[in-house]
């Protein structure tokens, strides 16, 4: 009888541990986002800044609330940017341009990682809305009249919708704004504000 009781305890513990592991594993999601960004509604006459964005996403559910869920979000990313300067007189002097090897037109690579918090509200079992606030560092491959080559810092705010399409997969679309500058560490540092639209998917583990 004692052996049977011990066996039942072991089985119950095993199933409890498996259920807990399953529950915890579903706190983790990963996915891929593709986006497009330009200066709208920040259009300026003297330059343009357009980007195609590719982001990996990793999120971890910090807390499940009654109304809002809180997720920690990590986004390694590569942005392919087209920069064009239309009016050189509105920015740097010729000496500053030569010293910083400033270009007037270039395809730039931005790569780095942003980290933030995602606030999710479930409308139905399969549909949710969310907001994101994130910060991070990106390396810019060339100096432009707006930003210097090297490390720059991005702050971003987005609003999105997530629709669960399969058991562990959801389709996402979001839009938001980003500010990119180098915090005055280098010159030039005029900064760039952009509006972005992104779409992609997330898979729950």
C-alpha positions as CSV (number, residue, x, y, z in Angstrom):
1,X,0.0,0.0,0.0
2,X,2.8,2.4,0.9
3,X,4.6,1.7,-2.4
4,X,1.4,2.4,-4.3
5,X,0.9,5.7,-2.4
6,X,4.5,6.7,-3.2
7,X,4.0,5.8,-6.8
8,X,0.9,8.0,-7.0
9,X,2.8,10.9,-5.4
10,X,5.7,10.5,-7.9
11,X,3.2,10.5,-10.8
12,X,1.4,13.5,-9.5
13,X,4.6,15.4,-9.0
14,X,5.8,14.5,-12.5
15,X,2.5,15.8,-14.1
16,X,2.6,18.9,-11.9
17,X,6.2,19.7,-13.0
18,X,5.3,19.0,-16.6
19,X,2.3,21.3,-16.4
20,X,4.3,24.0,-14.7
21,X,7.1,23.7,-17.3
22,X,4.5,24.0,-20.1
23,X,3.0,27.0,-18.5
24,X,6.3,28.7,-18.0
25,X,7.5,27.9,-21.5
26,X,4.5,29.7,-23.0
27,X,5.7,32.8,-21.3
28,X,8.3,33.0,-24.1
29,X,7.7,34.1,-27.7
30,X,9.9,34.8,-30.6
31,X,9.2,36.1,-34.1
32,X,10.1,38.2,-37.1
33,X,9.0,41.7,-38.1
34,X,9.4,43.6,-41.4
35,X,8.8,47.3,-41.5
36,X,9.1,50.5,-43.5
37,X,9.8,54.0,-42.1
38,X,10.2,57.6,-43.3
39,X,9.7,61.1,-41.8
40,X,6.0,61.3,-42.2
41,X,4.6,63.4,-40.5
42,X,8.0,65.0,-39.9
43,X,8.7,65.8,-43.5
44,X,11.5,68.4,-43.9
45,X,12.5,70.2,-47.1
46,X,16.3,69.7,-46.8
47,X,16.7,65.9,-46.4
48,X,14.9,62.6,-46.6
49,X,15.4,59.4,-44.5
50,X,13.7,56.2,-45.6
51,X,14.3,52.7,-44.1
52,X,13.4,49.1,-44.6
53,X,13.5,47.3,-41.2
54,X,14.1,43.7,-40.3
55,X,13.7,42.7,-36.7
56,X,13.9,39.6,-34.7
57,X,11.7,39.6,-31.6
58,X,12.0,37.9,-28.3
59,X,9.5,38.5,-25.5
60,X,9.0,37.3,-22.0
61,X,5.8,37.6,-20.0
62,X,6.7,39.4,-16.8
63,X,3.2,39.6,-15.3
64,X,-0.3,38.6,-16.3
65,X,-2.7,41.2,-15.0
66,X,-6.5,41.3,-14.9
67,X,-6.6,44.0,-17.6
68,X,-3.0,44.5,-18.8
69,X,-0.2,41.9,-19.4
70,X,3.4,43.1,-19.2
71,X,6.0,41.6,-21.5
72,X,9.8,42.3,-21.7
73,X,10.8,42.8,-25.4
74,X,14.2,42.4,-27.1
75,X,14.5,43.4,-30.8
76,X,17.8,42.8,-32.6
77,X,17.5,44.6,-35.9
78,X,19.0,45.6,-39.2
79,X,17.7,48.7,-41.0
80,X,18.6,49.5,-44.6
81,X,18.3,53.3,-44.9
82,X,18.4,55.6,-47.9
83,X,19.5,59.1,-47.0
84,X,19.5,62.2,-49.3
85,X,20.5,65.7,-48.4
86,X,18.9,68.4,-50.6
87,X,20.2,71.7,-49.2
88,X,23.7,71.7,-47.8
89,X,23.5,75.3,-46.6
90,X,21.0,74.4,-43.8
91,X,23.5,72.2,-41.9
92,X,27.3,71.9,-41.5
93,X,30.1,74.1,-42.7
94,X,32.4,72.8,-45.4
95,X,35.2,72.2,-42.8
96,X,32.8,70.2,-40.6
97,X,31.7,68.2,-43.5
98,X,35.2,67.2,-44.5
99,X,36.3,66.5,-40.9
100,X,33.4,64.1,-40.4
101,X,33.4,62.7,-43.9
102,X,29.8,63.6,-44.4
103,X,27.9,62.2,-47.3
104,X,25.0,63.8,-49.1
105,X,23.4,60.6,-50.4
106,X,24.0,57.1,-49.3
107,X,22.5,53.7,-48.5
108,X,23.2,53.2,-44.8
109,X,23.1,50.2,-42.5
110,X,21.8,50.6,-39.0
111,X,22.2,47.6,-36.8
112,X,21.8,47.0,-33.1
113,X,19.2,46.1,-30.5
114,X,16.4,47.8,-28.7
115,X,14.8,46.7,-25.4
116,X,11.5,47.7,-24.0
117,X,8.2,46.8,-22.3
118,X,5.1,45.7,-24.1
119,X,1.7,46.4,-22.5
120,X,-1.0,44.0,-23.8
121,X,-4.7,44.2,-23.5
122,X,-6.8,41.1,-24.6
123,X,-10.0,42.1,-26.5
124,X,-11.0,38.4,-27.1
125,X,-9.3,35.0,-26.7
126,X,-7.6,35.5,-30.1
127,X,-7.3,39.3,-30.5
128,X,-5.3,41.7,-28.5
129,X,-4.0,45.3,-28.7
130,X,-0.7,46.5,-27.3
131,X,1.6,49.4,-26.8
132,X,5.4,49.4,-26.8
133,X,8.0,51.7,-25.3
134,X,11.6,50.8,-26.2
135,X,15.1,52.1,-26.1
136,X,18.4,50.9,-27.5
137,X,21.7,51.5,-29.4
138,X,22.2,51.2,-33.1
139,X,25.4,51.5,-35.1
140,X,25.2,53.8,-38.1
141,X,27.6,52.9,-41.0
142,X,28.2,56.4,-42.4
143,X,28.3,60.0,-41.3
144,X,25.5,62.2,-42.7
145,X,24.6,65.8,-42.3
146,X,22.1,64.7,-39.6
147,X,24.0,62.0,-37.7
148,X,27.6,60.9,-37.2
149,X,28.9,57.5,-38.0
150,X,29.0,55.1,-35.0
151,X,26.8,54.4,-32.0
152,X,23.4,56.2,-32.0
153,X,20.5,55.8,-29.6
154,X,16.9,55.1,-30.5
155,X,13.8,55.7,-28.5
156,X,10.6,54.4,-29.9
157,X,6.8,54.2,-29.1
158,X,4.4,51.9,-31.0
159,X,0.8,50.7,-31.0
160,X,-0.2,47.4,-32.4
161,X,-2.8,44.6,-32.9
162,X,-2.1,40.9,-32.6
163,X,-4.3,38.2,-34.0
164,X,-3.8,34.5,-33.1
165,X,-4.0,32.6,-36.4
166,X,-2.8,29.1,-35.2
167,X,-2.5,27.4,-31.8
168,X,0.9,29.0,-31.0
169,X,1.3,31.6,-33.8
170,X,0.0,35.2,-34.0
171,X,0.0,37.8,-36.7
172,X,1.0,41.3,-35.7
173,X,0.8,44.8,-37.3
174,X,1.9,48.0,-35.6
175,X,2.7,51.6,-36.2
176,X,4.8,54.1,-34.2
177,X,7.4,56.8,-34.0
178,X,11.2,56.7,-33.4
179,X,13.8,59.3,-32.5
180,X,17.4,58.6,-33.4
181,X,20.4,60.6,-32.2
182,X,23.8,60.2,-30.5
183,X,23.1,62.2,-27.3
184,X,25.6,64.8,-28.3
185,X,28.6,62.4,-28.1
186,X,29.6,63.3,-31.7
187,X,29.0,65.9,-34.4
188,X,26.8,66.1,-36.3
189,X,23.8,65.3,-34.1
190,X,20.7,66.9,-35.5
191,X,18.7,63.7,-35.0
192,X,16.1,62.0,-37.1
193,X,12.4,61.5,-36.3
194,X,10.6,58.8,-38.3
195,X,7.2,57.2,-38.5
196,X,7.1,53.4,-39.1
197,X,4.7,50.6,-40.0
198,X,5.7,47.0,-39.2
199,X,4.1,43.6,-39.7
200,X,5.2,40.0,-38.8
201,X,4.5,37.1,-36.6
202,X,5.2,35.7,-33.1
203,X,5.4,32.0,-32.0
204,X,4.8,30.9,-28.4
205,X,7.2,28.3,-27.0
